[in-house]
Structures are given as C-alpha cells and as structure tokens.
Amino acid sequence: MELKRHITEQVQQDLGRKMVFIGGPRQVGKTHFAIHLRPQEEFEYYNWDSDEGRGAILSKEFSNKPLIILDEIHKYRRWRNYLKGMFDAIRAGSAPMREILVTGSARLDFYRFGGDSLQGRYHYIRLLPLSFNEVKGKSQGDLETLFRFGGFPEPFLLQSEVETKRWNREYRSRFVREDLRDLERVQDLGALELLLGRLPDCVGSPLSLNSLREDLQVAHRTIANWVNILERLYSIFRVPPLRGPKIRAVKKEQKAYFYNWTFVPNDSFRFENLIAVHLLKYVYWMQDSQGEEMELRFFRDSDGREVDFVMVRDSKPELMVECKLSQTDLSPDLQYLSNKFPKARAFQVHLRGEKDYQTPSGIRVCSAIKLLEEFI
C-alpha cells in the first residue's frame, strides 16, 4: 500500500523559504517521508547516527544536490549554532544554494537549550501516526485494522498480531536504550522503563503523579521530570482540562495518551486513545500549517461530569467528542456540556455499532468513521 502523508505539499512549499524541521515519534515514518519527498538525484541524506553521516556533517562535506536531509542531528550538542551558520551562509550567498530538511525523534522545537536562537529560520512540522484517511480507510474493517495494529507504518502494513507485539516490545527497548540515553540525563533507566510499562493502564483516567510516585518509590519531582521527558521524546502526550467561566472545571488534572495506541490493553481506552491521536494530529496540523490557536482538551467538572475531548480554537470550544466502544445511550455529560456551548459541534462516536442519528439538540451519535473521515 502506497501511503501519502498529509504534510507533503506543505513541506515542499516551506522548503523554498526556510529550513523545515520534521519531528515526531521514532519509526513513525519521518526518514521514509524525507527520502521519498524528491527524486533520488535531487537530495543527499546524512544520518548523525552513522559514522559516515556524522563525519560528513562535522566536516561539512556535502554534495552539490539541491536538498540536504539531516537526520537525528539534534543529538549533536552544537546543532543549533551549526544549522544557524549553515542557513545564514546560504542566505548571504557565501555558500551554495541548498534547501535543508531536518528530521528527528524528539521535539525539535524544544531542544534549543543555550546558544543562538534559530527563530525565524525554520518551520516546524509534526508527523504523527497514520490516520484513518491516510490509510484510505472507508469501512468498518479498515477502522478495526487501524485499531488492532496501530498507526505506525511497519506493524500496520504487516497486519500481524504476533509481529505487532514483537515490534512494540522492540520499540520500547530501543526507545529507552537509544533515545533516552542519547538525549536525556536519566540515571535510573530501569525505573523509567517501569514507568513506561505502568502508563498504559493509566490511559483514560486523570494522571496521578502521586500514585505513580508511590508505585515506583521515587520522588514526586523525579516522576514529573520523567513524564516531561516522555512527552519531549514523543512517547506520550497529555491533554489538559477545559476551563472557562461557564463551567466549574477541575484545574490541575491531566490525561495522558500514547502515540502508539496499541500499547493500551483495555479496548475501551485504546479506542479513546486512537481518537485522541486523530484529534491531536489535526490540532497540530492547524498549528503548524495555518498558525491557528488550537488546543485539545477534555472536560471534567467538580460534580464529576466528564467528556473525553474538546477541541478549542481561540479559547472557544469548537468540537466535543465522547468515545464509546459500542453503541449506547447518549451521554448526559455530553448533553450537559453541549448545552453550555451550543455553537460547538458535538459527537458521541462508537467503534462498533450501526446507530447513526442526530438528537434534537444537534448531537451526532454515530460510528467513529463519520468523525474521522472529516480529518486529515
């Protein structure tokens, strides 16, 4: 299956004006995307993790091809000043005209500690797991396949339960032994690996750092730092609560989700995680390509009412989504929140079921397919 990623046209357009940084989870397809963006004769690829690539980068012995792809260069301690100097030399005409594409399995917008700022010299675009539309999904079977095997290209294309389990196990191991080792100062990698194993059971509920601290017998500050690290390295993402004068919302609780929803053992929460990634992908895309002020949040108030997701644009709720594994009656909590924000669209989506109707107040109850086909 040929998979065309949604960021293709935007990256091509942006390369004509600035450097382009592509960040996202490891093995989500960043390198494959980069080396298939142009014909082979038009680019040269350099990987910091290889001896040959590292040598070429440090010596600046590049080919004369119009596009240079630098992979994992953020592992180089002075990478920010390095790229700044290269880009400024090209812009000043003292170096050959080239386009620069940088990829990495970390938040490249974050790894800018110290040194000169790269501000104004690059566009940052995030590549997330395959979506329902990117795999050309049309049917319930297509959705079930994405649910079972995830949105990372290798296990999705193999579509084998055994190979997915093997891939997940190897993925976690490489993440700890390579990304964490190379990019973060973590003394107790074993305990952080235990945290990774504990977090899938926390999906769907507010994340309690205190509970995790007690389970792992480490300081609260340590747990908080580790969770931040997992976010920076695109292992998990957190969704904060919705706030506003119309609701008595909780303030500090957050939910955590994995970019790889197949890590989540519970089917209901795995489905919720799948929807979370799709919504976040759209939010990131609108931020990266259109400059929109958008966020993904969830709703929970002091009376215990809860709605899984609320997409916010310019601080105003735009879309509400409640997730159900199978078709059920309309959630009264979704109805409550919809009444508070009647201009926002509201969906209650199910993974399995045939119900498709709209309530008198405008809430759509339907298969998740109807929602996902609207997004990228």
N, C-alpha and C positions, 0 to 999 in steps of 0.2 A: 504494500500500500504506500503510495506517494503522499507524504504529509507536508502540506504547505503551511508554514507558520504565519500567524496573523501579523507579525511585526515586519514582514519582508519589505513591503513598499515604504514604510516609514523609515527603516534603516537606510535603504537606498537613497531616499531623499535627504536624510540628515547628514550622510557621509559627504555630501557635496559642500557642506558649510563648516562642519565641526568634526571632532573626534566623536565616535559613538562607543559607549560602554554598554555591554550587554551582561547583566547579572542574572542570577537565578540559581536554583538548586543544582547540585552536581548531577551529571548524567541526565539532565532534562532536555539536552539536545543543542546546547549552545555552540559547541565546536562543529557539529554536523551542519547546523544552520550557517555558521560563518563560512565554512569552506565550500558550501554549495550556493552561496549568495551570488558569486560571479563565476564565469568560466575559468578553468584552471590556469590558463595563460595570463590572467589578469591579476592574480594575487599571489602572495607568498605568506606561508603560515609559519609562525615561530612560537614554540611552546616552552615556557620557562622551566617546566618540569623535566625537559630533556636536556642532556649535555650539549647537544648541537644547537638547540634553540637558545639556551641560556648564553652560550658563547657568542652567538650572532647578536643577541640583544645587547650584551655588555660591550662588545666591540663596535656595535652599530654598523655591522657589515651586512646591509640589506640589499636585496635585489632591486632592480630598477622598475619592477612591476608597479602599477598604479595603486594597488591596495596592499597594505601591510596588516596582517592579523596577528595580534599579540595575545596569547592565551596564558592565563594564570600569572601575568606579570605583576599582579598586586602582591605576590609573595616576595618580590624584590623589595628590600627595605626602602630604597630611594625611588620607588617607581613614580611617585607624583612629580618630583622635580625632573625626572628622566623624560616623562611624557610632555611636561610643560616645555622643556627645552626643545624637544623634537618638533612639537607643534608650532612653537614660536619661530623656529628656524624656517619651517616650511612657509609659514605665513609671511615672513620677511623676505623670502626669496633666496635665502642663503643655503637652502637645501632643496633637493629635487621635489617637485610637486607630487605629493602622495596623499592618499586617504588612509586613515588609521582606525581600525576596528579592534576594540579590546574586549575580551571575554573573561569571565571569572566566576567561580562558585562561591561568591561572597558578596555582600552589599558594597559594591564598588563606590557608591556614594558615601559610604561610612568610613572606609579605610583610607582616610585622608589626614591622619594624625600628623601634626607638625609640618614644617616645610612650607613652600609656596602653594597657594591655592590654585586649583585647576578651574576655578569658577569662570564661566563664560567660554570655556574651551571645549566643552563636550556636552553631548546629550546622553542621558542615562535611560535605558530601556530595559524593562524586566521581562524575561522569558519564563513563563510558568508551565506546568504540565499540560499535556494535550487536553483540549476541551471537547465537548460533545460535537461542536461544529467543526473543529479541526480534524477530527477523525471521520467527518462526513456522516455523522450519526443521523439516522432517520427513524429508527424503530425502537421498540422496547428491548429487543435483543441487543441492539447497539449500546443502549444505556446500561444494560446488565453487564455487558462485556467491559465497559469502562469502569463500572462499579467493582467488578471482580479483580481486574488486572491493573487498574490504576492508569494514570496519565503519563507515566514515564515511558518513552518510546520503546526501549528494549523489552520489558515484560509485556507491554500492551501488544506489540507485534508478535511476540511468541505465543501469547494466549495459552499458557500452560500453568496450572495451579502449582505444580512442583517447581517449575522454573521461576515463577514469581516469588515463592518462598525462598528459594536459593538466592535470587537476586536481592531480595530485601535483607537477608542475613549478611551478604557480602557488602551491600551498600552501607549498612550501619557500621560494619567493621572498618571499611575504608574511610568513612566519614570521621571516625574517631582517630584512626591512626595516621591519616593524611591531613585533612583539612584542619582539624583541631590542633594537631601537632605543629603544622606549618604557620598557622595564623593567630593562634591564641596562646596565652600563657596559662595553662591549666596543669596544676601539679598532680591532681588525682584523676587521671583519665578513666580509671576503673569506676570510680563513683559517678562520674558524669555519664558513663555508659549505662550504669544502672538507672540513672535519671531518664535517659532515653527510653529504656525499657519500661519505665513506670508511666511515662506521659501518655501513651496511647489509651490507658484506662481512664485518663482524666478528660478526654475529649467529650464535649457535650455538657460539661458542668463547669461552673466557675473555678478557675485555677487557684488552689490554695497553696501558696508557697510555704506556709507554716506546716501544713500536713506533709509536704514533700521533705521539708527540713527534718521533721521527726522521723520519717521513714528512713532517710539516708544518714541520719545522725551527723549533720553538718550545720554550720551557722546559717542563719537566715540570709545574711549578706552574700554568702557563697552561693546559695541556691538562686538568689536573684541575679547574680552575675552569670551563672551558668545558663539560666533561661535567656538572658540577653544575648549571650554568645550563640545559642541555638537559633535565635532569630537572625542575628547578623550573618550566619552561615546558611541561611535558607533551609533549615530543618523544620522549624515551626514558625507560625505567626500567631499573634494574639489579636483578639477583637475586643475593643473596649466597649463599655456600656453607653447607650444613648442617654443624652442629658437634655434638659430643656425645662422651661417654666411650666409646661402643661402636665408634666409627669413627676412623680416622686421617685425618681430613679436611684438605683444604687450608684455609688460613685467610684469605688475602688476595684470592684470585682472585674476580672477579665476572663475571657475564654481563650483556650489555646487549641490550635489545629495543626495538623501536619500537611505539608505539601504533597506527601505521598499518603493518600487516604487508606491504602491497603495495609498500613501499619495498625489501623484501628480494628480490633477484633469484633466489637459489637456492631451488628449490621445497621441498627438504627443510627448510631453515632457515626458510623462510616459514611452512611448516606448524607448525614448532616455535614460531614467534613467535605464530601465531594461537592456539595452545593456551595460551601464556604469558599473553596478554591476557585470555583467558577465565578462567583461574585467578586472575589478579590482580584481575579485576573482582569475583569472588566474595569474595576476601580483603578488598578494600576495602569491599565492601558489608557484610560481617560486622563490620568495624571501625566503620564509620560508623553503621549502624543498630542493631547489637546490643552494641557495645562489646567485642567479642571480641578476645582477644590472639592474632591470627593473622598469619602471615607466609608468603611464598612464597620458597622456596629451591631450590637444586639440590645434587646430591651429587657430590662428586669427592674421592677419597682419594689418598694418596701412592703407591699402586700403580697409579694410572691408571684405576681403575674409576669410571664416571660414570653418573648417572641424571638425566634432563633436569629434572624438577621434584619437589619435595617440599613439600607443604602442611603447615604446622606450626601446631598450636593449643596454647597454654600450654606452649610449648617441646617438645612431643611430636609426632613425625611422625604425621599423620593420613591422608595420601594421597600415593602415589607415582605418577608418570606418566612413561613413556618413549614418545617420539614416533618413528614410522616413516612414511615417505612411502607405502610399500606393505607388504603383509603379509610378515613374515619370521619366522624362528625367535625364540623367546623370548630376550631379552637376559640373558646370565649376570650382568651387573652389577645388573640389576633384581632378579634372583633372589637375589643376594648381599645386597642391601640389605633386601629383604623378609624374609629370614631373620633379619636383625639386629633388625627391628622388625615382628614377626609380627602385631601388633594393627592396624597401618596397612593400609588398603586399597591395592592395587597394580594399576595398569593399564598395559598396553602397547597403545597405540592407533595405528591407521593411517588415513591419509587415503583410500587406495584399496585395496580388498580385501574379501573376504567372510568371512574367518575370524572365528569368534566362539566362544571356548571358555574354560574355566577350568582352570588347572593344578591338580594335587593339592595344591599349597601355597596355593592360593587366588588366584593372579594371574589377572586377566581380560585376555585378548587379544581385541581387538575393534575395530570401526570407531570412529572418534572421535565419531560421532553418539551412541553409547551413553554416553559420558562427558559430552559437552556438554549433553545433554538433562537432566542432573541439576542443572545450574547455572542461574543467573538469565539 
